[in-house]
Amino acid sequence: MKLHGLHHVTAITARASDNHDFYTRNLGLRLVKKTVNQDDVSAYHLFYADGAGTPGTDLTFFDWPAAPERRGTRSVTRTGLRVGSTASLEWWRDRLGSGDSVTERNGKPVLDFEDPEGQRLSLVVDDEPAAAVWEQSPVPAGHQIRGLGPLLLNVPTFEPTDRAFRELLHLPNVGTYPMDGRDVHVYQIGSKPGSARELHLRVDPDMPAARQGAGGVHHLALRTTQADYQAWAQHLAESGTPNSGPVDRHWFRSLYFREPNGILIEIATDEPGFTADEPLERLGETLSLPPFLEPKRREIEAGLKPLA
């Protein structure tokens, strides 16, 4: 029963068309699945990833007419995206027009920036090779985003979340680094070290709680396999952790729960993947629906805004 790294991050946008434009044209990611929120079919659920929609490269968005996020604790406060070199960071700084300088965090060069709605992102240098280049990306192959990097979480109290990470999820605390006068704790997901397998936890007891909204993160997801999925479901149940129970999302299976400080965490399987209902070369080109929503396709399509 193992976790293998980050699976995806799901955030919120109030402007789906602008969001699609920024993440595909500016960041050069591929739209690998255009679908709807399965619990609110009036809203898009857009999945951006590498050229093949590899687990661990997905940055996804719910399209809700929400007010901007009120930043605060009990939230994911920054999403890391991996690139291959410091030269790529300089290339990206020029492309994004970022006034920020390249800094260092946990021993790695980092460039912080925000999307047009204030979603906080970082480009992080990581030498792990890209899983799948997207040949049609406007970003040259050598500078393309390689997938998710560390996620920075902010909580008001350390011990409950630390215990949940170590004892419930079996994530060892592998070190700390300073940020703005406070220690950030690094948790490793799985047996292999690296930025694609890290959660960074910062404690700030004086910060008010975040209010979710556009420009904020809704939840994070950790990778498992179909072989271990039932064991995780049983483990959460036996631990007494309130959770969703098994949920079939068609492209992966999920379990949802909140860690003690309130951040929503999903455990998601790598399988079957986004090619379960679309060929690799056509991913994201049309609206994809899980089988249980197919009878409502015409109604769903009529309620969605077209993407630019």
Backbone torsions as a table, in degrees:
resi	resn	phi	psi	omega
1	MET	NA	102.7	-172.7
2	LYS	-133.1	156.3	165.1
3	LEU	-109.4	146.3	-170.7
4	HIS	-118.8	-1.7	-179.6
5	GLY	146.4	-167.2	175.7
6	LEU	-76.8	137.9	177.9
7	HIS	-98.5	-56.1	175.6
8	HIS	-160.0	166.8	170.3
9	VAL	-122.9	132.1	176.8
10	THR	-112.1	124.8	-177.1
11	ALA	-119.7	-175.8	-175.5
12	ILE	-123.6	133.8	171.3
13	THR	-124.3	147.8	172.1
14	ALA	-105.3	2.6	-176.3
15	ARG	-139.0	80.7	-171.9
16	ALA	-59.0	-42.4	-177.2
17	SER	-65.5	-44.6	177.0
18	ASP	-64.6	-39.4	178.4
19	ASN	-60.3	-46.2	178.7
20	HIS	-60.6	-42.0	-179.0
21	ASP	-63.8	-45.6	-176.5
22	PHE	-66.1	-46.6	-172.7
23	TYR	-76.6	-27.6	177.7
24	THR	-90.8	-42.5	-176.4
25	ARG	-85.5	-48.1	-177.0
26	ASN	-77.7	-49.5	-178.6
27	LEU	-88.0	-13.7	174.5
28	GLY	73.6	18.7	177.1
29	LEU	-80.5	160.0	178.9
30	ARG	-96.1	133.3	169.8
31	LEU	-75.9	104.7	-174.0
32	VAL	-98.0	-14.4	176.2
33	LYS	-154.1	121.1	174.0
34	LYS	-108.8	106.7	-176.4
35	THR	-141.4	-162.8	179.6
36	VAL	-124.6	159.6	171.4
37	ASN	-63.0	122.0	-173.5
38	GLN	-69.8	-15.1	177.0
39	ASP	-102.1	-6.6	178.8
40	ASP	-151.2	86.0	-170.3
41	VAL	-72.5	-2.1	174.3
42	SER	-78.0	-10.4	-173.8
43	ALA	-112.9	135.0	169.8
44	TYR	-61.5	151.8	161.8
45	HIS	-126.9	109.5	-174.3
46	LEU	-106.1	130.9	-178.7
47	PHE	-114.1	118.2	175.0
48	TYR	-108.5	140.4	-174.3
49	ALA	-159.8	-165.7	175.3
50	ASP	-77.0	-170.5	-173.6
51	GLY	-64.6	-20.3	-177.2
52	ALA	-117.2	4.5	-177.0
53	GLY	65.6	38.9	-176.9
54	THR	-66.7	133.3	175.3
55	PRO	-54.2	136.2	-176.7
56	GLY	98.6	-4.9	177.4
57	THR	-115.7	2.5	-172.0
58	ASP	-86.4	124.2	167.1
59	LEU	-115.6	115.8	-170.8
60	THR	-120.2	157.8	-175.5
61	PHE	-138.2	134.2	164.3
62	PHE	-87.6	135.0	178.2
63	ASP	-98.1	97.1	-179.8
64	TRP	-122.0	143.4	177.6
65	PRO	-77.6	64.5	-173.4
66	ALA	-99.6	152.7	171.0
67	ALA	-68.2	160.6	178.0
68	PRO	-58.3	147.0	176.6
69	GLU	-57.0	139.0	166.2
70	ARG	-91.4	113.0	-175.0
71	ARG	-68.0	146.6	179.6
72	GLY	174.8	-166.7	-178.5
73	THR	-83.7	-179.2	-173.8
74	ARG	60.3	43.4	-175.3
75	SER	-157.1	163.5	167.6
76	VAL	-83.3	118.2	-171.2
77	THR	-102.1	-13.9	177.0
78	ARG	-159.2	137.0	-179.8
79	THR	-109.1	123.9	178.1
80	GLY	-85.4	143.9	175.6
81	LEU	-128.9	130.3	-171.7
82	ARG	-89.3	139.3	171.4
83	VAL	-130.9	169.2	-166.6
84	GLY	-87.8	-16.4	-173.3
85	SER	-162.5	163.5	174.3
86	THR	-64.2	-32.7	175.6
87	ALA	-60.5	-36.5	176.2
88	SER	-65.1	-37.3	177.4
89	LEU	-60.6	-42.0	179.1
90	GLU	-66.0	-39.4	177.1
91	TRP	-61.1	-44.2	-179.2
92	TRP	-68.3	-35.6	178.4
93	ARG	-61.9	-40.1	177.0
94	ASP	-67.2	-41.8	-177.1
95	ARG	-66.3	-42.0	-177.0
96	LEU	-82.2	-12.1	-175.5
97	GLY	64.6	30.5	-175.8
98	SER	-75.6	131.5	176.4
99	GLY	-82.3	-8.4	-178.9
100	ASP	-76.2	149.7	176.6
101	SER	-93.3	160.0	175.5
102	VAL	-69.4	127.7	179.1
103	THR	-118.8	-173.3	177.7
104	GLU	-125.8	136.7	178.2
105	ARG	-140.6	125.0	-177.3
106	ASN	54.4	36.9	176.0
107	GLY	81.1	7.9	-178.1
108	LYS	-126.1	141.0	176.8
109	PRO	-63.6	139.7	-173.2
110	VAL	-141.3	142.1	171.0
111	LEU	-124.2	115.0	179.3
112	ASP	-87.5	143.7	174.5
113	PHE	-158.6	176.0	179.2
114	GLU	-132.0	150.8	173.5
115	ASP	-81.1	176.8	-174.9
116	PRO	-61.8	-17.3	178.0
117	GLU	-101.5	5.7	177.5
118	GLY	92.0	10.1	174.5
119	GLN	-62.9	122.8	-174.6
120	ARG	-85.9	122.4	-175.3
121	LEU	-130.6	159.0	174.4
122	SER	-139.2	139.4	167.9
123	LEU	-95.5	127.4	-173.3
124	VAL	-123.5	130.3	178.4
125	VAL	-73.3	129.5	-178.6
126	ASP	-148.0	134.5	-174.7
127	ASP	-90.3	5.2	175.7
128	GLU	-70.8	129.3	-174.7
129	PRO	-65.9	155.5	176.9
130	ALA	-64.9	142.9	178.3
131	ALA	-75.0	-45.4	-175.8
132	ALA	-153.8	110.8	175.1
133	VAL	-68.3	144.4	173.7
134	TRP	-99.4	111.5	-173.6
135	GLU	-65.1	-26.6	-177.9
136	GLN	-92.1	5.4	-179.7
137	SER	-67.2	143.5	173.5
138	PRO	-72.2	-8.7	178.8
139	VAL	-96.0	129.7	178.3
140	PRO	-55.6	148.6	-174.2
141	ALA	-54.3	-39.5	-176.9
142	GLY	-69.2	-16.8	-179.2
143	HIS	-111.2	0.6	-176.1
144	GLN	-64.4	149.1	175.7
145	ILE	-67.1	132.4	-172.7
146	ARG	-95.6	-7.1	-179.9
147	GLY	139.0	-174.4	-178.7
148	LEU	-69.8	145.5	173.3
149	GLY	-115.3	-155.6	-176.7
150	PRO	-60.8	146.3	172.2
151	LEU	-106.3	131.8	177.4
152	LEU	-98.0	120.4	179.4
153	LEU	-110.5	145.4	178.3
154	ASN	-122.8	127.8	179.3
155	VAL	-133.7	158.0	-179.9
156	PRO	-83.7	-25.0	-179.5
157	THR	-132.1	137.9	-172.4
158	PHE	-81.1	-49.0	-166.0
159	GLU	-59.6	-44.5	-177.2
160	PRO	-63.6	-42.6	179.9
161	THR	-71.3	-40.3	176.8
162	ASP	-57.4	-44.4	-179.4
163	ARG	-65.6	-40.8	178.9
164	ALA	-64.2	-43.0	179.6
165	PHE	-63.8	-45.9	-174.7
166	ARG	-76.6	-44.9	-170.9
167	GLU	-92.6	-37.9	-178.9
168	LEU	-83.5	-45.1	-175.2
169	LEU	-99.8	-6.4	178.8
170	HIS	60.6	43.2	178.0
171	LEU	-104.3	111.3	-179.8
172	PRO	-71.9	146.4	171.9
173	ASN	-83.8	112.3	-171.1
174	VAL	-105.3	5.7	177.3
175	GLY	154.5	179.0	177.9
176	THR	-137.8	162.0	171.0
177	TYR	-148.7	156.4	-176.7
178	PRO	-84.7	146.4	172.7
179	MET	-149.0	116.5	176.7
180	ASP	51.0	43.7	175.8
181	GLY	82.2	3.2	178.3
182	ARG	-126.6	152.2	176.3
183	ASP	-79.5	139.7	172.0
184	VAL	-109.9	126.6	-177.9
185	HIS	-94.1	135.5	-176.5
186	VAL	-107.1	126.1	178.2
187	TYR	-114.1	133.0	-177.8
188	GLN	-97.4	132.0	-179.3
189	ILE	-100.4	108.4	-178.9
190	GLY	91.0	-178.4	-172.5
191	SER	-84.2	-17.7	-175.3
192	LYS	-100.2	126.7	178.6
193	PRO	-73.1	164.8	177.2
194	GLY	141.0	158.8	-173.9
195	SER	-63.6	-26.7	179.8
196	ALA	-74.6	-2.9	-175.1
197	ARG	-133.7	45.2	-178.0
198	GLU	-136.2	138.8	165.6
199	LEU	-113.9	131.0	179.0
200	HIS	-109.7	126.1	-172.6
201	LEU	-115.7	119.7	177.8
202	ARG	-114.0	135.0	-178.6
203	VAL	-105.8	126.2	178.2
204	ASP	-139.7	92.4	-175.6
205	PRO	-70.8	-14.3	-175.6
206	ASP	-94.4	-7.6	-176.8
207	MET	-85.2	137.6	175.8
208	PRO	-68.0	161.0	-179.9
209	ALA	-69.1	143.5	176.6
210	ALA	-69.1	154.5	169.8
211	ARG	-118.3	120.5	-176.1
212	GLN	-61.1	145.6	178.1
213	GLY	-178.5	-172.9	-179.5
214	ALA	-60.1	135.9	-176.8
215	GLY	89.5	3.7	179.2
216	GLY	-119.1	169.8	179.7
217	VAL	-94.1	136.0	177.4
218	HIS	-86.4	-48.3	177.9
219	HIS	-161.3	165.6	173.4
220	LEU	-116.8	154.7	-178.7
221	ALA	-130.0	140.8	-179.8
222	LEU	-111.7	146.2	-172.9
223	ARG	-84.2	135.3	165.2
224	THR	-138.9	-172.5	-179.6
225	THR	-119.3	164.3	175.0
226	GLN	-57.5	-36.4	-177.2
227	ALA	-63.9	-32.1	-177.7
228	ASP	-100.0	-4.3	-171.1
229	TYR	-61.2	-48.8	-178.5
230	GLN	-64.5	-34.6	178.0
231	ALA	-64.7	-37.8	176.8
232	TRP	-67.4	-40.4	177.5
233	ALA	-59.9	-43.2	179.2
234	GLN	-67.2	-40.3	-179.9
235	HIS	-61.8	-45.6	178.7
236	LEU	-62.5	-41.4	-179.6
237	ALA	-65.3	-45.1	-177.0
238	GLU	-70.4	-25.5	178.6
239	SER	-77.4	-10.6	-176.9
240	GLY	80.3	14.3	-179.9
241	THR	-79.0	118.8	175.0
242	PRO	-58.3	131.2	-177.0
243	ASN	-154.3	171.1	-175.6
244	SER	-72.5	-21.0	-164.7
245	GLY	73.6	174.6	-177.1
246	PRO	-58.7	134.0	177.8
247	VAL	-130.8	125.7	179.2
248	ASP	-95.2	112.0	178.8
249	ARG	-95.8	9.5	177.5
250	HIS	79.0	-50.7	-179.8
251	TRP	-91.2	-15.4	174.4
252	PHE	-162.3	164.3	175.3
253	ARG	-107.6	148.2	-168.6
254	SER	-133.4	156.1	167.6
255	LEU	-134.8	136.0	-177.7
256	TYR	-123.0	139.6	173.2
257	PHE	-157.3	165.8	176.4
258	ARG	-109.6	133.2	172.8
259	GLU	-71.0	167.2	-168.7
260	PRO	-59.0	-24.6	177.3
261	ASN	-90.2	5.0	168.9
262	GLY	101.1	-0.4	179.7
263	ILE	-77.8	130.1	-177.4
264	LEU	-78.9	126.9	-179.1
265	ILE	-123.3	138.0	176.8
266	GLU	-116.4	140.1	167.0
267	ILE	-105.9	120.9	-172.3
268	ALA	-128.2	144.1	-179.2
269	THR	-83.2	150.7	173.5
270	ASP	-68.7	-30.9	-174.1
271	GLU	-100.4	155.8	0.0
272	PRO	-82.2	-15.4	177.8
273	GLY	95.1	174.6	-171.8
274	PHE	-75.6	-14.9	176.8
275	THR	-84.7	8.3	177.8
276	ALA	-62.8	-27.9	-177.3
277	ASP	-134.2	1.7	177.4
278	GLU	-141.7	142.2	174.4
279	PRO	-67.4	152.4	-176.1
280	LEU	-53.3	-41.8	-175.2
281	GLU	-73.0	-11.0	-178.0
282	ARG	-116.3	11.9	-177.3
283	LEU	-55.0	133.6	171.9
284	GLY	78.2	3.1	-175.2
285	GLU	-80.1	-28.3	179.5
286	THR	-130.9	168.4	179.4
287	LEU	-69.4	121.8	179.9
288	SER	-105.3	131.1	-178.8
289	LEU	-126.0	143.1	172.5
290	PRO	-65.8	156.5	-174.5
291	PRO	-53.1	-36.4	-175.5
292	PHE	-71.1	-15.6	177.5
293	LEU	-98.9	-9.1	-177.8
294	GLU	-56.1	-39.7	178.6
295	PRO	-61.0	-18.7	-179.0
296	LYS	-104.1	15.6	-173.2
297	ARG	-56.1	-49.4	-176.2
298	ARG	-60.3	-44.1	178.8
299	GLU	-63.4	-42.5	-178.7
300	ILE	-65.6	-46.9	-178.6
301	GLU	-62.1	-35.0	-179.5
302	ALA	-67.7	-24.6	-177.9
303	GLY	-93.1	-0.2	-178.1
304	LEU	-101.2	143.0	174.9
305	LYS	-77.2	143.2	175.5
306	PRO	-67.7	146.0	174.0
307	LEU	-88.0	143.2	178.7
308	ALA	-63.8	NA	NA
